[in-house]
């Protein structure tokens, strides 16, 4: 393991102490501690406790994660804009000094953290995956970045994302392709692809992400980790526009449910700069996730009665995961909203063009910069430009009708389940699938239609591992709850995680080979 003159060796740690802290905290969070023999393999809950009790130092934690990044990131390309090792170790030493003084510390004290490159973090490149901003350095922190920093995390860099977060395949002309943790020839998903791979390869303890059309859920499912699309307003985001909120939200990603709740506890809570954010603090998510799920009613949405295409094997694999929900006492049956899917999809296209295209309009209108936009960005701007105000309102009314149809389904069921993607991870060099289940895709994002339908309903949706294909490619399942019921989603996910077969905890090949 690489060290520097100012960096203590991890080899001298009391292994029994470290493992005791790691295993105890990890098991209390419902996470199997099979990887807890190393700092980077510890759950975030265990790591936070180990730091607070001084079983490990912040310098040791930083060194271990930087070593892991040095070893695995050149091939994965998940972490970008990585900061200087010496500077990061100095910041970690400062965190150790704060602990030594005995004052209060945040729940992420000493954690190495890389923010998704759609969030500005002061002093670090903020490219959004676009050549338009390839040399931009952020001068301020976004509200989500502020919160994670205030909890004690140290910014080590960014996680890679598609250009402006458009598309569920993480590649861009600034940093290149981020590759799947389980098969580097395949896509990592997106747009939080760098975050998902960083977690799956133990290069990050937790990760932040965002989700408009599946960007927390798709990459989580494809890299065998957890991602949580939250209700609009649960995680405050303060932008130029605060009264017409986007359907995009921010949320946590993690390697287990307890860690997911830990990061959400930092992200969530009202902020006056985001006037539509929810009242209350996020510490409610640090409460116990234990609960009796017996008798809970779950609807399996599947293919929405044949309306949504899937590639062979996806539905079958996820149906197999339903047995775990039944094993913890839930009643599962197939059902779907009493509303046609096609009008909802057309409304989604229009609303996304209005919301996403509007943010890119200034670049599009500049002839010197328009050619730097990828085709998907141009598509969003031009889709939005065709809409009148009345047409945008009509699309929003369809969204409202769909939301009410989903609410009627929740009168019969406590939760809904759905795959995190309609296809398994495809070749990383392929921008997006042109056909799914034998059906031609009309747009660059139609292959993610199923997760977009959840976006349109405004429901929290927690992505959890569902299993692996015969080729060893991961797939996830969405645990969907009524609006504002994030805690209920976490409780069901924790019970599912605890009861899931050991095969779901399969580590990425790079870790099994020597991680």
C-alpha positions in Angstrom: 0.0 0.0 0.0 1.4 3.4 -1.0 2.1 5.9 1.8 3.9 9.2 2.1 6.3 10.4 4.7 3.4 12.3 6.4 0.9 9.4 6.1 0.9 6.6 8.7 0.7 3.1 7.3 -2.6 1.3 7.6 -0.7 -1.9 8.1 -0.2 -1.0 11.8 -3.9 -0.9 12.7 -5.3 -3.1 15.4 -7.2 -5.4 13.0 -9.4 -6.8 15.8 -10.5 -3.4 16.8 -11.1 -2.2 13.3 -13.1 -5.4 12.4 -15.1 -5.2 15.6 -16.2 -1.6 14.9 -16.8 -2.3 11.2 -18.8 -5.5 11.7 -20.9 -4.3 14.6 -22.0 -1.1 12.9 -22.4 -2.8 9.5 -24.5 -5.6 10.8 -26.7 -3.1 12.7 -27.4 -1.5 9.4 -28.3 -4.8 7.8 -25.2 -4.9 5.7 -23.0 -8.0 5.4 -19.5 -7.2 6.6 -17.7 -9.5 4.3 -15.6 -6.6 2.9 -14.9 -4.9 6.2 -11.4 -6.2 6.5 -10.1 -3.0 4.8 -11.0 0.6 5.4 -12.4 1.0 1.9 -14.6 -2.1 2.4 -16.2 -0.8 5.6 -19.8 0.5 5.4 -20.1 4.2 5.8 -22.0 3.7 9.1 -19.1 1.6 10.4 -16.5 4.1 9.0 -18.2 7.1 10.7 -18.1 5.2 14.0 -14.5 4.1 13.5 -13.4 7.7 12.9 -15.3 9.1 15.9 -13.9 6.4 18.2 -10.4 6.9 16.7 -10.1 3.3 15.7 -8.9 4.8 12.4 -7.6 8.3 11.6 -8.9 10.5 8.9 -5.4 10.5 7.4 -5.5 6.7 7.2 -9.0 6.8 5.7 -7.9 9.3 3.1 -4.8 7.3 2.2 -6.7 4.1 1.8 -9.3 5.6 -0.5 -6.7 7.4 -2.6 -4.8 4.1 -3.0 -8.0 2.4 -4.1 -8.6 5.2 -6.7 -5.0 5.0 -7.9 -5.4 1.3 -8.4 -8.8 1.0 -10.0 -9.9 4.3 -11.4 -7.6 4.4 -14.5 -9.6 1.6 -16.0 -13.0 2.6 -14.6 -12.8 6.4 -15.1 -15.4 7.1 -12.4 -13.5 9.8 -10.4 -12.5 12.9 -12.3 -10.9 16.2 -11.4 -9.0 14.3 -8.6 -7.3 16.8 -6.2 -3.7 16.7 -5.1 -2.9 13.8 -2.7 -0.7 16.0 -0.4 -3.4 18.6 -0.1 -6.0 16.0 0.7 -3.9 14.4 3.4 -3.3 17.8 5.0 -7.1 18.4 5.1 -7.5 14.9 6.6 -4.9 15.8 9.3 -6.9 18.9 10.1 -10.0 16.7 10.6 -7.9 14.5 13.0 -6.9 17.6 14.9 -10.5 18.7 15.3 -11.3 15.2 16.7 -8.4 15.5 19.1 -9.8 18.8 20.5 -12.9 16.9 21.4 -15.4 19.3 19.8 -18.6 18.2 17.9 -18.1 16.8 14.5 -20.4 16.0 11.5 -21.7 12.6 10.6 -19.4 12.5 7.6 -16.3 13.8 9.4 -13.2 12.8 7.5 -15.0 11.1 4.6 -13.5 11.4 1.2 -16.2 12.6 -1.1 -16.5 13.3 -4.9 -19.5 15.3 -6.0 -21.3 14.6 -9.2 -20.0 16.9 -11.9 -23.4 18.6 -12.3 -22.8 20.3 -8.9 -20.3 23.2 -8.4 -17.8 22.7 -5.6 -15.7 25.8 -5.0 -12.2 25.7 -6.4 -12.7 22.5 -8.5 -13.4 22.1 -12.2 -17.1 22.2 -13.0 -17.5 21.0 -16.5 -20.9 19.3 -16.5 -19.3 17.0 -19.0 -19.4 19.6 -21.7 -16.6 21.1 -23.8 -18.4 24.4 -23.3 -17.3 24.4 -19.7 -14.2 22.2 -19.8 -12.0 25.0 -18.3 -14.5 26.3 -15.8 -13.6 26.3 -12.1 -16.5 26.8 -9.6 -16.3 29.9 -7.5 -19.1 28.8 -5.1 -20.6 25.7 -3.6 -24.1 24.6 -4.5 -26.5 24.0 -1.6 -26.2 20.2 -1.7 -22.4 20.5 -1.7 -22.5 22.9 1.2 -24.4 20.3 3.3 -22.1 17.5 2.6 -19.1 19.7 3.4 -20.7 21.0 6.6 -21.1 17.3 7.7 -17.3 17.0 7.6 -16.6 15.4 4.2 -13.4 16.3 2.3 -13.8 17.0 -1.4 -11.4 14.8 -3.3 -12.8 15.5 -6.8 -15.9 14.9 -9.0 -17.7 11.8 -10.3 -18.2 11.6 -14.0 -21.5 12.3 -15.8 -22.9 12.6 -19.3 -22.9 16.0 -20.9 -25.4 18.1 -18.9 -26.6 14.8 -17.4 -28.5 13.9 -20.6 -28.8 10.2 -21.2 -28.3 7.1 -19.1 -24.8 6.3 -20.4 -21.9 8.1 -18.8 -19.5 9.4 -21.4 -18.5 12.9 -22.5 -15.8 14.6 -24.6 -14.1 16.1 -21.5 -13.4 13.0 -19.4 -14.4 10.1 -21.6 -16.3 6.9 -20.8 -17.0 5.6 -17.3 -17.1 1.8 -17.4 -19.3 -0.7 -15.6 -17.8 -2.0 -12.4 -18.8 -5.6 -13.3 -17.9 -5.6 -16.9 -15.7 -2.7 -18.2 -16.8 -3.4 -21.7 -20.3 -2.3 -20.7 -21.9 1.1 -19.8 -22.0 2.2 -16.2 -25.4 3.8 -16.8 -26.1 7.4 -16.0 -26.2 10.1 -15.4 -24.8 9.2 -12.0 -22.6 6.6 -13.6 -19.3 7.8 -12.0 -21.0 7.8 -8.5 -22.3 4.3 -8.9 -19.0 2.8 -10.2 -17.0 4.7 -7.5 -19.2 3.0 -4.9 -19.1 -0.4 -6.5 -15.3 -0.4 -6.6 -14.9 0.9 -3.0 -13.4 4.2 -4.2 -16.0 6.2 -2.3 -17.8 5.5 1.0 -21.1 7.2 -0.1 -22.0 9.3 -3.2 -24.4 12.0 -4.2 -26.4 11.9 -7.4 -29.4 13.4 -9.2 -32.3 11.9 -11.1 -34.6 13.2 -13.8 -35.2 10.1 -15.9 -33.6 7.4 -13.8 -30.1 8.8 -13.2 -29.9 7.6 -9.6 -31.8 4.3 -10.3 -30.4 3.1 -13.6 -26.6 3.2 -12.6 -27.3 1.8 -9.2 -29.1 -1.2 -10.7 -26.3 -1.7 -13.3 -23.5 -1.6 -10.7 -25.2 -3.5 -7.8 -25.5 -0.6 -5.4 -28.3 1.5 -4.0 -29.7 4.8 -5.3 -32.6 6.8 -4.1 -34.8 9.2 -6.2 -36.5 11.3 -3.5 -39.7 13.3 -3.6 -39.4 16.8 -5.1 -38.4 19.1 -2.2 -37.0 16.4 0.1 -33.4 17.4 -0.8 -33.3 21.2 -1.4 -31.7 22.5 -4.5 -31.4 26.3 -4.9 -31.0 27.4 -8.5 -31.8 30.5 -10.5 -35.4 29.4 -10.7 -37.0 28.4 -7.4 -40.8 28.5 -8.1 -41.1 26.2 -11.1 -39.2 23.2 -9.9 -37.8 20.7 -12.3 -38.8 17.0 -12.2 -35.1 16.4 -11.5 -34.1 15.8 -7.8 -31.0 15.1 -5.8 -30.5 12.1 -3.7 -28.0 9.6 -2.1 -26.2 6.5 -3.4 -24.5 3.9 -1.3 -23.4 0.3 -1.0 -26.2 -0.6 1.5 -29.4 0.8 2.9 -28.0 2.0 6.2 -25.4 4.1 4.4 -28.1 5.4 2.0 -30.1 6.7 5.0 -27.0 8.2 6.5 -26.3 10.4 3.5 -29.9 11.3 3.0 -30.0 12.5 6.7 -27.3 15.1 5.6 -28.9 16.0 2.3 -32.6 16.4 3.4 -34.2 19.3 5.3 -35.7 22.7 4.6 -33.6 25.6 3.4 -35.0 29.1 2.8 -33.1 29.4 -0.5 -35.3 26.6 -1.8 -38.7 27.8 -0.7 -40.5 24.6 -1.9 -38.3 22.3 0.1 -39.9 20.2 2.8 -40.1 21.3 6.5 -38.1 19.4 9.1 -34.5 18.2 9.5 -32.9 15.2 7.9 -32.0 13.4 11.1 -35.2 11.5 11.0 -33.4 9.2 8.5 -30.9 8.2 11.2 -33.6 6.4 13.2 -33.8 2.6 13.2 -35.0 1.1 9.9 -36.3 -2.0 11.6 -40.0 -2.8 11.2 -42.5 -5.5 10.7 -43.3 -5.6 7.0 -45.7 -8.6 7.3 -48.9 -8.1 5.4 -47.7 -5.1 3.4 -49.3 -5.1 -0.1 -47.0 -4.7 -3.0 -47.9 -4.2 -6.7 -45.5 -5.5 -9.3 -45.8 -3.1 -12.3 -43.8 -5.3 -14.7 -44.4 -4.1 -18.3 -47.5 -2.1 -17.5 -49.7 -4.6 -19.1 -47.5 -5.0 -22.2 -47.2 -1.2 -22.8 -43.4 -1.1 -22.0 -40.9 -3.3 -23.9 -38.0 -5.1 -22.1 -35.1 -7.1 -23.4 -35.2 -10.8 -22.7 -34.3 -11.8 -19.1 -34.9 -8.5 -17.4 -38.5 -9.1 -16.2 -37.7 -12.7 -15.4 -34.8 -11.8 -13.2 -36.7 -9.1 -11.3 -39.7 -11.4 -10.8 -37.2 -13.7 -9.1 -36.5 -10.9 -6.6 -40.2 -10.8 -5.7 -39.7 -14.0 -3.8 -37.6 -12.1 -1.2 -40.4 -9.7 -0.6 -42.8 -12.6 -0.1 -40.3 -14.2 2.3 -40.5 -11.2 4.6 -44.3 -11.5 4.7 -45.4 -9.1 2.0 -48.2 -9.9 -0.4 -47.1 -9.3 -4.1 -49.4 -9.2 -7.1 -49.2 -7.7 -10.6 -51.1 -4.4 -11.1 -50.6 -1.1 -12.8 -52.3 2.3 -13.0 -55.6 2.7 -14.8 -54.3 5.2 -17.3 -52.7 4.8 -20.7 -48.9 5.0 -20.8 -48.4 6.7 -24.3 -49.9 10.1 -23.4 -47.8 10.2 -20.2 -44.7 9.5 -22.3 -45.5 12.2 -24.8 -46.1 14.6 -21.9 -42.8 13.7 -20.4 -41.0 14.5 -23.6 -42.5 17.9 -23.8 -42.0 18.8 -20.1 -38.4 17.6 -20.2 -37.7 19.6 -23.4 -39.2 22.7 -21.6 -37.3 22.2 -18.4 -33.9 20.8 -19.6 -33.9 22.7 -22.9 -34.5 26.0 -21.2 -31.3 25.7 -19.2 -29.4 25.2 -22.5 -31.1 27.8 -24.6 -28.4 30.5 -24.1 -25.7 28.1 -25.4 -27.9 27.0 -28.3 -28.5 30.6 -29.3 -24.8 31.3 -29.5 -23.6 30.0 -32.9 -20.0 29.8 -31.6 -21.1 27.3 -28.9 -24.1 25.5 -30.4 -21.8 23.1 -32.3 -20.3 22.0 -29.0 -23.7 20.6 -27.8 -24.3 16.9 -28.3 -27.4 15.9 -30.4 -29.4 15.0 -27.3 -28.9 18.5 -25.9 -30.0 20.0 -29.2 -33.1 17.7 -29.2 -34.1 19.0 -25.7 -33.8 22.6 -26.7 -35.6 22.2 -30.0 -38.4 20.2 -28.3 -38.9 22.9 -25.7 -38.8 25.7 -28.3 -41.8 24.2 -30.2 -44.0 24.4 -27.1 -46.4 27.2 -26.4 -47.2 28.0 -22.8 -50.6 26.4 -23.2 -49.0 23.2 -24.5 -46.7 23.0 -21.5 -49.7 23.4 -19.3 -51.5 20.7 -21.1 -48.6 18.3 -20.6 -48.5 19.2 -17.0 -52.2 18.3 -16.7 -51.5 14.9 -18.2 -48.8 14.5 -15.5 -51.3 15.4 -12.9 -53.8 12.9 -14.2 -51.1 10.2 -14.2 -50.2 11.1 -10.6 -53.8 10.7 -9.5 -54.0 7.3 -11.3 -50.9 6.2 -9.4 -52.4 7.5 -6.1 -55.5 5.3 -6.8 -53.1 2.4 -7.0 -51.7 3.3 -3.7 -55.2 3.0 -2.2 -54.8 -0.7 -2.8 -51.1 -1.2 -2.2 -48.4 0.1 0.1 -45.5 -0.1 -2.4 -44.9 -0.6 -6.1 -42.0 -2.5 -7.7 -40.4 -2.1 -11.1 -37.0 -2.9 -12.7 -34.5 -0.1 -12.8 -33.9 -0.5 -16.5 -35.5 -2.1 -19.5 -32.2 -3.6 -20.8 -29.0 -5.0 -19.3 -25.9 -2.9 -19.5 -25.0 -2.5 -23.2 -21.6 -1.9 -24.8 -20.0 1.3 -23.4 -19.2 2.8 -26.8 -22.9 2.5 -27.9 -24.6 5.8 -27.0 -28.1 4.3 -26.5 -30.1 1.3 -27.5 -32.0 1.7 -30.8 -34.3 -1.2 -30.1 -35.7 -2.7 -26.9 -37.5 -6.0 -26.9 -37.7 -5.8 -30.7 -39.3 -2.4 -30.6 -37.6 0.6 -32.2 -36.9 3.6 -29.9 -38.2 6.9 -31.1 -36.0 9.1 -28.9 -32.6 8.8 -27.2 -34.3 8.3 -23.8 -37.3 6.1 -24.7 -35.4 3.0 -23.5 -35.7 4.5 -20.0 -39.5 5.0 -20.3 -40.4 2.8 -17.4 -38.4 4.8 -14.9 -39.6 8.1 -16.4 -43.2 7.0 -15.6 -42.2 7.0 -12.0 -40.6 10.4 -12.3 -43.9 11.7 -13.7 -45.8 10.4 -10.7 -43.5 12.3 -8.3 -42.9 9.2 -6.1 -39.8 8.3 -4.1 -38.1 5.3 -5.8 -35.3 3.4 -4.1 -33.1 1.3 -6.4 -31.9 -2.0 -4.9 -29.9 -4.9 -6.4 -32.2 -7.6 -8.0 -29.6 -10.0 -9.3 -27.3 -10.9 -12.2 -27.9 -12.1 -15.7 -26.3 -15.3 -17.0 -23.5 -13.1 -18.3 -22.9 -11.7 -14.8 -24.5 -8.3 -15.5 -26.3 -6.6 -12.6 -29.9 -5.5 -12.6 -31.9 -3.6 -10.0 -35.4 -3.2 -8.8 -37.2 0.0 -7.8 -39.0 0.1 -4.4 -41.6 2.9 -5.0 -43.6 4.6 -2.3 -46.2 7.3 -2.1 -45.0 10.9 -2.2 -43.0 11.9 0.9 -42.7 8.3 2.1 -38.9 8.0 1.9 -38.7 6.5 5.3 -41.1 3.7 4.4 -39.1 2.9 1.3 -35.9 2.7 3.4 -37.6 0.3 5.8 -38.8 -2.0 3.1 -35.4 -1.9 1.4 -33.6 -2.7 4.7 -35.8 -5.7 5.3 -35.3 -6.8 1.6 -31.5 -6.4 1.9 -31.4 -8.4 5.1 -33.4 -11.3 3.6 -31.9 -11.2 0.1 -29.7 -14.2 -1.0 -26.0 -13.9 -0.6 -25.6 -13.9 -4.4 -26.9 -10.3 -4.4 -23.8 -9.2 -2.4 -21.4 -10.4 -5.1 -18.5 -7.9 -5.3 -17.2 -6.5 -8.5 -14.5 -8.7 -10.2 -11.8 -6.1 -9.7 -12.4 -6.3 -5.9 -12.6 -10.1 -5.9 -9.3 -10.2 -7.8 -7.4 -8.4 -5.0 -9.6 -5.7 -3.5 
